[in-house]
């Protein structure tokens, strides 16, 4: 009961904020059940007169509601199947900016995490230079054993953020269960799964050691890429609530004027951004899923530097093969092969016709090839592809939705640098290289070797599997030799459960009877 009251209080406040910021005014009364139309009319009466665009209203409302709702908005930006494509686009520009939580609090958190005073860990520890819903970043300096000084970026979790997020996510989960129980659409869209996925993502962001590990893995993957790098992690000054990396002195990719003044080739930078993302996704299967301009810099060595590895995406070999062949199929206009890839990956149920699916893909691809290269959007292509596959009973694939969302952001960044960028020509070398390495003769031999290794591993485990099977069969035979019997504790538990069920059922009948009697007497 206490949880229900707390949920009611949280959602009442959320409803008021959404109404006040004009978000609920965007909902048409004709699209909601009759009982919800009166609240919508009331919401329009209390909305701010200067609420602005839909994106501005959503951003203002979610920012007022706090970190949990900001994260929910950012997560739903990757789920156009849940909120709709237009709302998802508005949520993509949601800015995660919050006030700093104070120098004293930050230093106390650093001292507790590193188990030493801030003055021992850093020679200089400056004020916050950026603050978001989960953490804030400070600039610091450290003196190395050889006497040299090193500039560092120190990311610190907000105090108490875990407790607040846990309470809000618990409310989201209970609301999702209720929605699935009463709404068929809620079950189809799997609201509970949406909340659980978001909860896992946020849980990982709550431990900065995991972000440090993501930096290390991404750095290892990019070590042979001369055009891209990530900051190095200072493991001696990092922990669960503190992450220290090298400070990046560079120009933000969003500052085109500064890039041009420094003599950088914007067209080449656009190519690097696009190809780097595709290599991460296809070659490595581990990609930075938040590549907006604020997380991208160009350093003095003219390399693209990617920061903030809090949100990462993974693709298995099957998903990478799917992506490579899809892109290659569209590049070569091989619609039949593109359709076959969907069936081979198991994304489209086998009872559908490959020919019909190839026809649907052709309907997407042909108009694209009739346009100029700078008018073709790979992100739009993936969006249309996911919409079409939904018509063929393709289940929601979270990893592909995250890929598509990141592709939208990356493509936007690249096109801001070079509006005439030819996405197909830019992506072709990466796609063709991956196909040659993985689907050519060398790739076939590698997969054959992996298959033999798996078969050998299974064969080695067969004797143990047979022994366990024999043991289970013997125990089952012994348990049922004289008929299946339940332990006294089990019978007692069943009896108590039945008694409770009977009590509540009888109570409900008495309530109904009293209500009917009252109506009759009235």
N, C-alpha and C positions, 0 to 999 in steps of 0.2 A: 504494500500500500504506500509506503514511504517513497519507494522508487517511482511509482505511478504519479504521486503528487509532485515529485521533483521533475519528472518528465513533463508534466502538464505546465509547470511553472516555466521551464526552459522553452518549451514550444510556444507558450503564450507570449513570452518576450520576443522570440524569433518572429512570430506572426506580426507583432506590433511594429518591429523594426522593418520588416519587409513591406508592411503597409505604409509606414511613414516615409520610407525612401522611394515609394512609388512602384515597387516591383509587382505587387499584387494587382495594381491598376492595369498592368499589361495583359492580364488574363481576361479573356472574353467570357462573360457570364453564360453565353450560349454553350460553351464547351464544358461546363461543370454541372454536377447534379443540382436539382432544384434547391436542396437544403443549403448548398454552399453559395447561392446567389446573393442572399441578404448580407452575409459577411463580406463578400466582395464589394458590394455597394458601400458598406461602411468603410472598408479599406480605402476606397476612392475618396471619401470625404476627408480622411486624415492625412492623405498623401501630400508631400511637399509640392508646392506649385512650380518650383524650379528644379524638378527631379533630374531632368536631362535625358540623355539617350538610355536605351535599355542596358547597354554595357556599363554606363556610368551608374545607373541605379543598382545593378547587381553588385558592382564593385563597392559602392558606398555601404550597402546593406551588409554584405559579408564581412567587410572590414569592421563595421560597428559590432557585429556579433562575435568577433574574436577569432583566434587561431583555428579552432576546429572547423568553423564554417568557411574560412578562407581555404583551408586544405580540402574541404569537401567540394568547394567550387572548382579548385584546380583539378581535383580528381575527376569531377563530372565533365570537365572539358575534354577528357579522353573518352567519354561515353556518350557520343551523339545518339546511340540507340536508346538511351534512357531519357535524356533531356531534350533531344531534337538537335538537328544540325545547326540551326541558327543560334540557339542559346549556347551551344557548345562553342561556337565561334566567339560569342561575346565573353564567355568565361575564359577564353585563351588569353585575353589581354588583362586579366585580373592581376593587379599589382599587389604583391605581398610586402607591404611597408607598414611598420609599426613603430611606436616610440621606443627609444632606448630605455633599458631598465635600470640604468645608473652605474656609475663607475665603481662605487663601493661594493655593490652586489656582484658585479662582474669579477672584481679582484678577489672577493671571498670565494666565489665559485672556482676560480683558477687555483687558488691556494689549496682548497679542499681536494680538488681533483688531482693535482700534481703532488700533493702532500709536501709542500714547501712554500714559503712566502713568495709572493709575486716578485719581490726584489731580487730573490735568488734565481728565479727562472728567467727573468728578463731584465735587461739593463734599462729599457724604457718600455712603459706600457701605456699607450695613449688612449684617448676616449674612443667611443664607438664611431665608426665611419659608415656603418650600414646596420639597419635593424629590420628584421622580418618577424613573422609570427612564431617561428620555432627558435630562432637564435639571433644573435647580433655579432658583428665582426669588429675587432679592434686591431689597430696597427701597433706593432711592437718591434723592439730591437733586442738582439741577443749578442753576447760576446763569446766567440768561439775559443777553444783552448789555445789556439795560436795567436790570439789577440785581435783577430779580425772581427768586424761587426757585420751582422746579417739582419736584414729587414724581414719581418714575419707578419703573417696575417693570423689572428687568433679568433676562432669561432667559438662562441660560448652559448650553451643552451639557456633558454629563459627559465628562471627558477619557478618551480611548481607547475611547469607546462605539462608534465606527464599526467599529473592528477586531474587537471582540467580537461585535457584531451580524453582521458579514460572515461570521465563522467559523461562528456558529450557523446562519445562514440557509443557508450552503453545506451544512451537515449536513442541515438540513430538506429542501433540494432533492434531495440524493442519496437520502434516505429516501423522498421522494415518488416519485422515478423507480423505485425498487425496488418500492414498493407498486403502482404502475401496471403494472409488468412482471409481477407475480405475482398481483394481485388484480383481477378484472373490475370489482368495485365501485370500486376506485381509479381505473380508467380512466373510469368513468361520472361520478364526482364530480370528475375532473380535479384530482388532488392537486397536480400540478406547477403548474398554473395558479393554484391557491390560494396556493402558496408564492410564485410570481412576483408576484402581485398584492400580497401582503403586503410583499414586498421593495421594490416600487416605492413603496408608501405610506411605509415606514420611511425609504427613501432621501430622500424629500421632507422628512420630519421632521428629517433630519440637516443640512439647510441652512436655517438660520433666516431667510435672506433670502426664501425662498419663503413662509414663514409671514407675514413682513412684507408681502409682496405680497398674500397672502390677506386680511390685515387691510385693506389699501388698497382691494381690490376690493369686499369686503363693505361697507366704509364708503361707497364710492361708490354701491353699490346701495341703501343705507339712508338716504341723505342727505335724502330727502324724507319719511321716516317719523318723525314727531315723537315717537313713543313708544319708539323703539329706537335704540341707537347702539353703536359699538365704540370702544375706545381708539385714540387717534392714535399713529402710529409716529414715533419719533425716529430718522430715517434717518441723522443724523450720528453717532449712538452705536449703530449696529447694523451687523452683518456676518454672516459665515457661521456663526459660533459664538456670537454675542451678538445678542439682540433686545431693544431698549429701547422701551417704550411708556409712555404716561402712567399714573400710579398711580390706581386707582379707589378713592375713598373712598365706599363704599356698603355696603348690607346684603345679605348673601348671601340668595338666594332660599330656601335651605334653612332659614333662621332665621325661622320663622313668628312666633314670639313677638316678636322684635325688629321685624318688619314691622308687626305689629298694634299694638305699643306706639308706633310712629312714625306711626300713623294711615293706613297704606296700605290700599287696598281690595283684599283678597286675591282676590275674584272677578274684579275688573278685571285684576289682574296675570295671572291664569290665562288670561283671554281674550287678553291681549297676547302671552303666550308662545306660545300655539297659533297665533294669526293671523300672528305674525312668522315662525314656522317655515314655514308654508304659503306665505307671500309669497316667502320666500327660495327655496323649492323650485319653486314654480309660476311666479311672475312672473320671477324672476331666473335660475333654473336653477343656482344656486350657493348651497349651504346649509351652515351649520355642522353638522357631523355628530357633535358631542360636547357636546350641550346638557344636560349633567347639572347639578344645582343648584350644584355647586362652581364652575361657569363662568358663572353668571348672578348679577348684582347689580342692585340698584335704587339709583340715585344720588340726590343731593339735589334734582334737578329732576324726580324721580319717573319717570325713564326707565329702561327695561330696558337693562342694559349686558351685552354678550356678550364674553367674553374667551377666550383660548387657541384660536387658529385653526390649530392643528397638523393637525387632521383635518377636511377639507372634502369635500363631495360635489357632483357635477355631474349635471345632467339635461339632455339635449338637448331640442329642441322636440318631437320625437316622444314622448319619455318624459313631458314635461310635459302634452302633450295627453292622453296615456293616463291619467295620474293625475287630471287635471281631469274627464275624462268618466267615469272609473270612480267617483269620488266623487259627481259629479252624478247619474250613473245610479242609485246607491244611494239618494241623497237623494230622487229622484223615482220610484224603484222601476221604472225602465225597464230591465228585465233584458236585453231583446233588444239595445238599443243598447249596453249595457255589454259584451255578448258580441262585438258587431261591432267594437268598439274594439280588442279583443285581436287579432282577425284583421287589421284594417287596419294595426295596428302591426307585424304580422309575428311576434308573440309565439307564436301558436298556428298550427301548420302548416295549410295550406289544405285538406288532405284530411279534416280533422275537420268535423263538422256544427256549424253555428252554433246550430241549435236545441238540439242536445244540450248544447252548452256553456252556452247561456242557461239551460237547465234546471238545470245544476250551479250556476250563479251564483245562481239563484233559491233554491236549497236553502240557500245561505249568507245571502242577504239577507232572506228572509221572517222567519226567527226573530229577526233583529236588530230589525225594525220592530215586533215584538210585545213588545219590552221597553221599559222606561222609558228616557228619554233619558240619564239618568246611568249606566245600565247598558251603554250602547253604547260599544264600543271601536273606534276607527278603526284602531288598530294591530293589534288582533285580526282585524279585517276584512281588512287587507292580508295578514296571515299566512295566513288561511284561503284567500284568493284565490290566493296563491302555491302553496299545497298542492294546490288543485284544478287549477290550470293545469299542475302537474307530471303529473297524470293524462292530460293532453292533449298530452304531448310538448313542453311549453314548456321551452326551454333556460334554464339558470340565467342570470339577469341581475344581475350584481354591483351595478349602480347602484340597482336596485330593492330589493335586499336591504339595502343601506346605508340607503336611504330608510326601509324598514320598521323597521330597527333603531333609527334616530333617532326615528321616530314613536313607538316604544314608550317611549323615554326622555322625549320631550317631553310625551307624554300623561300619563306618570306624574308629571312635575313639575306640569303644569296641574291634575291631579286632587288632588295634595297640597295645593294652594292652595284649590281649590274642588271638594270631593267630588261635588257635584251638577252639575258642568259638563255642559252639553248640547253634545257635540262637533259634532253636525250643524248646530245653529243657529249655533255659533261659526264653523265653517268655511264655511258657505254664502255669506257675503258675498265672501270671497276667491275661492272657486271660481266663483261667478257672474260676478264682475268679470273673472276671467281668460277665461272662456268668451266673455263679451261682447266683450272686446278682441281675442281671437285667433280665435274661431270664428264671430263675427258678421260683418256686411257689411264693416266696416273691416279685420278680420283676413283675410277672403277677398281683398280688394283688395291688401293687403300681400303675401300669399303669391303672388298672381298676378304682382305686380311683381317679386318675387324670382325667380319661375320664368322670366320673360322675361329677366331679367339673366343667369341661368345659361345659358339657351339662346343668348343673344348671345355670352357668353364662350366657349361651346363652338364656335359657328360661326366665331368669330375664330381659334380654334386649329386648325380643320380643315386649312388649307393646310400648316401645319407637320407635322401628324399624317400627312398623305399623303406628304410629302417623306421623313419618317423611315421610313415603311412601305416606300417604294420603295427607299431605301438598304439596309434590312435584306434585302429580297428579292433585290437585286443581289448583296450579299455572300454570301447563301445559295446563289445560283445559281453563283457563281464557286467557292465551296468544294466543291460537289458535282459540278462539271462532269466531272471525271475519276474520279468515285467518292469516297466519303468516306475521307479519310486521317487517321491519327493521327500526331502529332509523335513523334519518337524519345523525348523526355522522357516523354510520356504512356505509350508502350509500356513503357518501363523501369519507370515507377511501377506500372503494372498487374502487371508481372512480379514485382516485389518484394512487392506486396500478396498475390499468389497464393502466393508462396513462404512468407511469414509464416503465411498461413492453413493451408498444408499442414503446416508445422512443428508448429503447435499441435495440429492434428488428429492427426498421427502420434504426438505426445507423449501425447495423451489416450488413444489406442489402446494404447500401451505401458503406461501406468499401469493401465488396465483389465486388460490381459493379465497383468501382474505380480500384481495383486490376485487374479485368478482362479487363478493358479498357486499363490499362497499358500494360498488356501482349499482347493485340491485336495490340496496336500501336507499341510495341517493335518488 
